[in-house]
């Protein structure tokens, strides 16, 4: 398991950078990377930061839309074994996990070993690093609930260790965006494996009934907004409202822009069809935001991350 010591500076040579590389996302569309690399360890990760301190980190691609023109920054994938392993202590509930590890696979392993705390995140497709950066979660919990500390590298290649109380977790926010996450320590609770598995199945069954899980999408497109004024039939000022409900009531469910469509099953999902382009999704999102603003006076904020080409 890779970790870093606070303040440590790392370097390494032998880094292979690919040109004009595809960026895989769950939308199945979008532009390419001018440059992409898969560092094999912390040294090569630091070398990537030396090559381009403004680099972008690709997780599982589940919450990402890349504009059709692609991106010029170096894109890195932490999919090498050094960043995807984990160490689970079933007796204490301490889980040390690499930032590139697959969240659903980790959940399954923790459930198998009788550790409770993250089974409520079942059905969320993400890398651990991506889940931490966006504080992934939903009605059944968020990853911030189980984080003990995070190890990262800053843009100068120095190691950073953040304890839980130094991380600015809030709804779909962590404040970790400027760091490159390397690993994390999670604190789970030893419990009855059968009971944990049953809860995991309940979460998955709920999502299967209510979400278009078999379609190409990036999960929820917009964050649930906090109402700034009382809205009849929606909620009082200060309460967080369902973005899906607002989109549905604004008449957007099933709305299409060429190959992109607001899911008929869940209005806060945009799904893509054959021939879709990233521009279709962006245009559809803009239309949905405008209709919700016009209908309710509520400004929707994207939850899906959009990578656009910088000048």
N, C-alpha and C positions, 0 to 999 in steps of 0.2 A: 504494500500500500504506500503510495507516494504521499509525502507530506512536505511542508516547507517550514523552515525556521524564520521567525520574524526578522526582517532586515537582511536576509541572505541574498547574495547576488549570484546568479547561475549563468553559465554559458556553455556552448557546445558547437561543434562544427558538423559537417556532413549532412546538413539539412537538404532535403529534396523538395523543390517547389515546382508544382505543375502549372502550366499555363492554360488559359481558356478552359476551366474545369466546370463541370456541371455541379449545381448546388441542389442536392436532393431535399425536397420538402414534401409534406403530406398533401399539399395541394396538387402536387405533380406537375407544376408549371413554373414559369419564372425564368429570370436571366441567369447568366453564368458568372463565375469568378474570373477576373483577369489572372489571379494567382491563388493557388490553394496549397496547403501543406498539412501533413499529419505528423506532428512531432512525436518522437518515440519516448520522450521523457522530459523532465523539467529543464535539462540543459538545452535541448532543442526548442522547447517552448520559449525559453529566454532568448534564443537566437531568433526566433520568429518575431519577438517583440523588438529586437534590435533592427531587423529588416523593415518592420512597419509597426511602430508603436500604436497606430490607429487600427490595427487588425480587428477583424470581426471573428467571433467564435461561433462555430456551427454546432448546435446540439443535435437533437433528434430530428429537427426540421418540422416538428409538429405544430409549432406556433409561429411559423415564419412564412412570409411572402416576399419573394425577391422580385423587384421591378424588372420589367422585360429587358431593360438595357443593362442589367447586371450591375456588379460592383467592382470598383477599381482597387479597394483595399485588399490586403492579404486576408484570405479566409482560412482559418485553421479548424481542423477536426480533432477532438480529443478521443478518438476511437481506438487508439493504440492500447495494447494490454496494460501498459503502465498506468493508464488513466481510467480503466474500466473495472478494476478488481475491487473486491470488498473483503472485509474481515468482520465476522459476526460473533460476538460473545453472547450466546443464548442465556447464560447464567445472569449476567448483569444488564443485558439489553443494550450494550454499547455496540454501535455499528459504525465502522470506519469504511468509507466508500469513496471511490474516485469520481470526479466530476463528470467523466464521460460514461459512467455506468448507466444502464437502462433502468429507469424507474419501475416499470411494470415487472421486470424480472427480479429486481430487488424486493419488491413487495411480495411476490410469490415465495421467494426464499425465506423472508422473515415470517410470513404466515406459516410456512411449513415448519419452522423452528419454534413456533409458539411465541412470537413477539408481536405485541399489539402497538398501534400508534400510527401506522401509515396505511393500513388496509382501506381506510376511507378515501385514499387517493387512487384506488383501483380504477382503471379505465382512462387514466390521464397518460397519454403517450409523451414521454419527455426523457431527456437525460437528467441526471441528478443536478448538474450545473444549471441547466435551463430551468428546472423546477425551482431551484433556489433563487435564481435571479428574478423570476416573476412571482415568487412565493405562490407556486401552483396550489390549487385547492378548489373547493366547491362547497356544496351543502354539507359534506361529510367531514370537513376538516381541511387544514392547510399544512404545508410542509414545515412552516415556521414553528408549528406546535412541538416538533420533535428535534429541532436543531440544537446542538450543544456548542459547536464551533465550526468555523469554516477556514480552510487554508487556501490561499490564493497567491497570485503574482501580480504586482502592479505594473503599470505601463513602462516602468524603468527596469523591469526584470527582477525586482526585489521581492522576497517572500513576505507575505502578510498573513498573520493569524488573527482572526476576529472571534472573540467569544460572543455568545448569543446576545448578551446585553449591549454589545457594540454594533449590532446589525439593525438597521432601520426597517424591520419588517412591518408591513401594513397590508391592506387589501391589494393584492396583485403587485406588490412593491417590496423591494429589499434594500435599495440603495447600493447594490453590489455591481451595477452595470459597468463601472469603470475599471473593475478588476477582472482578471482571468482566473476563474475558480479552478482549483486543482483537486481538492478533496474536501470531505466534510465528515463530521462526527455527529451521529444521530443517537438520541437516547430513547429507546423503546421500552416497553413494559412486558416482562414475562407473564404469560397468561395461557389459558386453555386453547390449544391449537384449533380444535374443532369449532369453538365459539368464534374465534377470529376468522376462520375460513367461512363460516356461515355469514358473518357480517360482510366479508369481501364479496360473497356471492350476491347478497342483497344489494350492495352498491352497484355491482355490474348489471344486475337485472333491472334496476331502476334506470340506469343510463341506456341500456339497450331498448327500453320501452320509450324513452323520451328523446333520444338523440340519434342523429343519422350516422351511426358508428361505422357503417359499411361504405359510406361515401367518401370521396376525396374532399377533405376540409381541414381546417386548422383549429378545430374546436370552437369555443366561443369567440366571436369576432370583436365584440365590444364588452367593456367592463360594465358591471351594474352601477348605474350612476346614483349619487346622493342627490335627492330632490332639494331644490333651493326654495321651493314654495309648495304649499299644500295642493295636491291634485286629486280631485274627486275620483274615486274608484281606483286610485293608484297608491296613494299614501301621503302622510304628512311631511312637511319640510324637515330635512335632516335625516330622513329614512332612506336607506338604499333600496332602490326599485329594481325590478327585473328588466334588464335590457331587452330580453326576448319578448316579454309582454308588451313593452312599449313599441317595439318594432312590429309586432303582430297587430296591435291596435291602430298603428299608423298605416295599416293596409299593405305591408311590405312582404308578408309571407308568400312565397312563390314568385316574387318579383325577379325578373331576369335581365341581365345585360350580356347579350351574346352567350358565351359559354359559362357564365357565372350565374348562380341562382341562390336566392334566399331559401333555405331548406323548408319545404312544406311541413316537415316534422317538427323542427325547432327553429324559430325565427332568428335566433342569435347565432346560427350556423350559416356560413356561405359554402356551398358545394360547387365543384367544378365539373364540367362535362367535356366531352371530346371537342378539341379545337379551342378551348378556353386559353386566355392569356392573362398574365398578371394584371394588365391594364383593365381587363373586364372586371376583375374583383375589386380593384381600387375604385373604378367608376361606380360600381354597385354600392360599395361602402359609402361613398360620398352621397349617393342618392338616398340611401337609408338614413344617414345622419341628418340630411336636410329635411326629409319628411318627418322624422321624429321631432326635430327642432320646431318645425312649423306647426305640428299638431299639439305638442305638449310644452314647448319652450324648454326642452331638456337637451343639453349638449352631450352626445355620446362620445366617449373616449375609446379609441381602439385598444383591444387587448392583444390582438395579433400584431406581431412585430413586422414592420415593413422595412426592408433594406432598399434604399434608393441610391443611385449613382451620385457620388459627390463630384463637384467641379474639379 
